[in-house]
Amino acid sequence: MFLGFSGKHRQGLRQRLGHVEDVQLDEEKPVRIWLHAASVGEIQVAKVLIAEIKRQLPEASIIVSTGNRHGLAVAAQVLPEDVPCFFAPLDLIGIVNRTLETIRPTIYVCLETELWPNIIRQAQHHGAKLFLLNGRLSKNSFAGYRKIKSFMHDLLSCFTKISVIQGDDAKRFRALGADPASIRILGNAKYDQAIMQAEPNMAGRYRQMLNVHPQQPVLVTGSTHTGEEAMLIEVFRSLQQRLPDLVWVIAPRHLRRLTEIEKLFADQGIATMRLRQVQEQGRSTDVVLVDTMGELAGLYSVATYVFCGGSLVDRGGHNVLEAAAWGTPVFYGPHMADFSDAKALLEAENAGFCVKNPRELTRLLLYFIEKPEEYAVAGRGALKVAGRQQGSAQKQVALIKEDLHSVTHSSCAHSTT
């Protein structure tokens, strides 16, 4: 517990101890929603939900807590300026109460499954209504929670509504004692963002940027990690024998690796250009390295074939529905733990393809090159999956809106013990 008091964690120590007087609260709005987003992944979910809260509940102000410095840094970059973000308090009753007395939330929202018992119980005790949104519960987490089922039953009973991503999540929450009437299966708000980015004019803009014609094949490998580019070179060379005009666009997960990747390709005798160079000078190579942030989702619009990185090496994978939103099947390696729900959705429609190694990826891509009708069917399946995720954030925020009137007219029932 007290490791949080030293080293890099000293930043925000006062906030961790419940002193949040420096958080800029909007005292003009009658409703205050506190979203807890544990880390970077949940911050991205919060971004989508906040946009929907602002649309559906303009009378609400919003604040966000997170658990680490990286989450706080990302929040400062991606969340609206009028949404303050602060370090979550340590889960000790006195510290939690100090925070709640300052923040005074009308609504407290846990994102995913970030369950801090004292924050949950004390928030309810202070009169807030509690919601668990975008809930997920893996097999491993469920197995651990089952050992304390009675405790979990009491904790989950504090929530007015629980929105989960998939049916399996709902079954696990019910098995832990959550009230079935409180549970809704509403999909993953994280993927709403990908759907919204699928603008019709985007493909034309990126084709012009890359100087590729509509029938020209483009391979986009998104969010690649160390070791993956070297493995994918053999895939590219094999595809080039069948598709000599193939363009390969590589978006590394970390831009600091660009020089390392350029050297790798130079050593293999493959010329590369950075995307900024392409924009300024025009493309003169078959391989383009993305050297700007925020371009990947748009680049998927021109992709004929997509491989999602962080999956041939064990880095948890990448958001496969960003590509699926364009009606493009998605290929990935075996390491997709962070996006297992999206992987399962695509595979159920035969629109997502897991490969064990580069050779298997090559074989499958060459198969689909020869079977364009089958590939088109897979693309329609991808679009179907992405379309079903649309509106998840809207539905989740609607849960809050439905219950809000009872918050503003009466206090929540709670135990004083």
Stockholm file with secondary structure:
# STOCKHOLM 1.0

chainA/1-417         MFLGFSGKHRQGLRQRLGHVEDVQLDEEKPVRIWLHAASVGEIQVAKVLIAEIKRQLPEASIIVSTGNRHGLAVAAQVLPEDVPCFFAPLDLIGIVNRTLETIRPTIYVCLETELWPNIIRQAQHHGAKLFLLNGRLSKNSFAGYRKIKSFMHDLLSCFTKISVIQGDDAKRFRALGADPASIRILGNAKYDQAIMQAEPNMAGRYRQMLNVHPQQPVLVTGSTHTGEEAMLIEVFRSLQQRLPDLVWVIAPRHLRRLTEIEKLFADQGIATMRLRQVQEQGRSTDVVLVDTMGELAGLYSVATYVFCGGSLVDRGGHNVLEAAAWGTPVFYGPHMADFSDAKALLEAENAGFCVKNPRELTRLLLYFIEKPEEYAVAGRGALKVAGRQQGSAQKQVALIKEDLHSVTHSSCAHSTT
#=GR chainA/1-417 SS CGGGGSGGGGTTHHHHTTCCTTSCCCSSSSEEEEEECCSHHHHHHHHHHHHHHHHHCTTEEEEEEESSHHHHHHHHHHSCTTSCEEECCCSCHHHHHHHHHHHCCSEEEEETTCCCHHHHHHHHHTTCEEEEEEECCCHHHHHHHHTTHHHHHHHHTTEEEEEESSHHHHHHHHHTTCCGGGEEECCCGGGHHHHHTCCTTHHHHHHHHHTCCTTSCEEEEEEECTTHHHHHHHHHHHHHHHCTTCEEEEEESCGGGHHHHHHHHHHTTCCEEEHHHHHHHCCCSSEEECCSTTCHHHHGGGCSEEEESSTTTTSCCCCTHHHHTTTCCEEECSCCGGGHHHHHHHHHTTCEEECSSHHHHHHHHHHHHHCHHHHHHHHHHHHHHHHHHTTHHHHHHHHHHHHHHHHHHSCCCCCCC
#=GC SS_cons         CGGGGSGGGGTTHHHHTTCCTTSCCCSSSSEEEEEECCSHHHHHHHHHHHHHHHHHCTTEEEEEEESSHHHHHHHHHHSCTTSCEEECCCSCHHHHHHHHHHHCCSEEEEETTCCCHHHHHHHHHTTCEEEEEEECCCHHHHHHHHTTHHHHHHHHTTEEEEEESSHHHHHHHHHTTCCGGGEEECCCGGGHHHHHTCCTTHHHHHHHHHTCCTTSCEEEEEEECTTHHHHHHHHHHHHHHHCTTCEEEEEESCGGGHHHHHHHHHHTTCCEEEHHHHHHHCCCSSEEECCSTTCHHHHGGGCSEEEESSTTTTSCCCCTHHHHTTTCCEEECSCCGGGHHHHHHHHHTTCEEECSSHHHHHHHHHHHHHCHHHHHHHHHHHHHHHHHHTTHHHHHHHHHHHHHHHHHHSCCCCCCC
//
